[in-house]
Amino acid sequence: MSADTISILNSRVLSDDWGKLTKYDFDLLRRDGNRQRQAREVYDRGNGATCLLHDPVNDTVLLTRQFRLPVYLNGGAAALVETPAGLLDGAEAAERMRAELIEETGYRIDRLTHLYDLYMSPGSVTEYLAFFVGTYSASDRMGQGGGKIEEGEDIEVLHVPFDDALHMIGRGEICDAKTVVLLQHLALTRAPKPAQE
């Protein structure tokens, strides 16, 4: 698609609170050469980062459980199991992710590997997430975690055996997209278990 594929006709901010919700009217050049008038609402709350930490000695992953209002309102569980994550708020992604790990889990991790940036809901949300992985051990624990009370966070820290985490996906106990992506990445890349004698 070229720059002339879309012509923004007008935009109107519908809400500007935690994020900005804007309605756009635009003409889209279709593949057949015709233009089609469309209207869409787009939610912009900034970009974010998420990270899956793996303890290779104990073969556990560090996950969190917390209340998510949109999930609850859509008939989901009152608490969602997921990887730690947060908005960048203008910071560099790895730097912000390290800070989120300390805030949410209490673990300080200096070395993170950036995997990719993914749009999680591109039909209506501008946000992309920077995906990271890393390793952790008990010696990396610097605090309790749990999030920031002033931000309404009440985060439970979970150390889940990796195989259990994969089974939790199949049972619907882990239904957060970013978490599923990172667990599947680990399933594809981690060293195989030694054969039992």
N, C-alpha and C positions, 0 to 999 in steps of 0.2 A: 504494500500500500504506500502511496506517495502522500506528500504533504497536502495535496488538493483533494484527498479522499474524503475529508470531513470539513464542513463549514459550520462553525458555531454561530448560530443566529442570535441567541441571547441566553443569559443565565440569571437565575434568581436564587439567592441564599434563603433557604427555608428554615434553617436552624444553625446557630453557631454557639454551641455550648461546649460539651466535652470534645466534640469534633464538629466539622462543618458539613452540613447537608445542603447540596446545591442542585437545583433542577436546571437542566440544559435542554434547549431546543436546538436541533442541528439538522443539516442535510448530509446524508451519507451517500457517497458514490458507490453503487453496487457493482459487482463484478460484470454484470451485463451492460454497464455503461449508463444506466439510469440513476437518477438521484432520488432518494427517499427521505422524506421529512420524518424525524423521530424525536421523541422526548424521553429523557432518562433522568433519574435522580442518582446522584453520586455522593457517597459518604467519604470524607477525607479526615482521617484522624492521625495522619503521619505514618511513618514506616516503623517497623519493629524488628526484633531479633528473638530467636529461640535457640535452645541448646539441650542436647541430650548428653549427660555424663554417664560413663560406664566405669564400673570398678571391675577390671579384668581378673583380679585375684578372687573376688567373691562372686563374680559374674552377676552383679546387680546393676540396675539403672536407677538414677536419682530422678524421681518424679514428684509432682506436687498434686494436692487435692484442694480445690477451693470452689466457693459458690460463684456461679456465673448466671446472672439474671436472664440473658437472652436464651440460654439453654433451658432454664427452668420454665420460662414463659412458653417455650415451644414443646413442652411436655417431657423434657429430658430430666435427668437426675438433678437433685439439688446441689450436688458437688461434682465437679468434673476433674478427672485424673488427666494430667497433662505435663508436658515439659515446661520448665521455667521459661518465661518470656516477658518481654516488656517493650514499650515504645522507645524509640531512639531519642526523642526530644532534642534533636540537633547534634547528638553525640555520634562519634564513630561507632560502628556496630559492635565490634569486639569489645571495646571499652565499656559500652553500655551493657553488654551481655554479662561481663564480669561483675559489674555492679549489681545487676539483677540477681545473679547467682548468690551473692552474699546476702542481699535483702531477703530473697525468697527462701533460700535453702540453708544459709549460714556457711556455705562452702566457698573458699577462695581458690580460684583456679586461674593460674597465670597463662597457661598454654591452651588455646582453643584453635580448632581447625575450621575454617570457613568452607562450607560445602557449596552453597548456591543461594540465590535470592529467588523466592517464589511468591507469586500473587495467589492468595488463598481464596479470594472471592471476587474475581475480576469483573463480574457482571455489574457490580454495584459499589465496590469498595476500592479506593485507590491504593491502599496499603500493600506493600510487599514485606515479607519477612526474610531476614538474613538467617540462614540455618547454620548452626555450629555443632560440633561434637568435641568431646574431650574426655579425659579420664579423671577419676577421683579416688581418694582413699580416706580413711578415717583421719589421717594426719592433716587433711586439707580443711577440716572443720574449724571455723573461726568464730561461730556464733550459733544462735538458735534458729535463725531464719524466721519464717512466718510472715514476712512482708511488713508493710508500713501501716500501722493502725490509722494514721491520718489520711491514708488513701483508701480506707475501708477494706484492707486486705486482712484475711485470716487464713493463712496458708499452712496446710499440713504437709510435712516433708515425708516422703515415702522412699524406702529402699526396696525395690521390687526385684526378685530374681528375674533374669532376662527372659527365660522360657515362660515364666508366669505372665510377664508383661505381654508377650506375643499371644498367649491364650486369652488374656483379657480383651484383646482386640476382637477375637472371634466370638466372645461371649457378650460383646457390646459394653463392656466395662470401661474400655478406652475407646472413645468415639470422637476424639479431637484430631482433626486432620494433620496438624503439624506434628503431633506426637506419633501418629501412625507412620508418617513419612520417615521420621527419624528412627523409629524402631525397625522399620523395614530396611533402612539404610544399614543399620548396625547388623541386622540379620545377614545381609549380603556381604559385609566387609569384615566381620570379626573373625579372629582366628578360630578354627574348628576346635571343639573340645577333644582332649586326648581320649583315645579309646580305653574303655575300662577293661581291666584284666579279669 
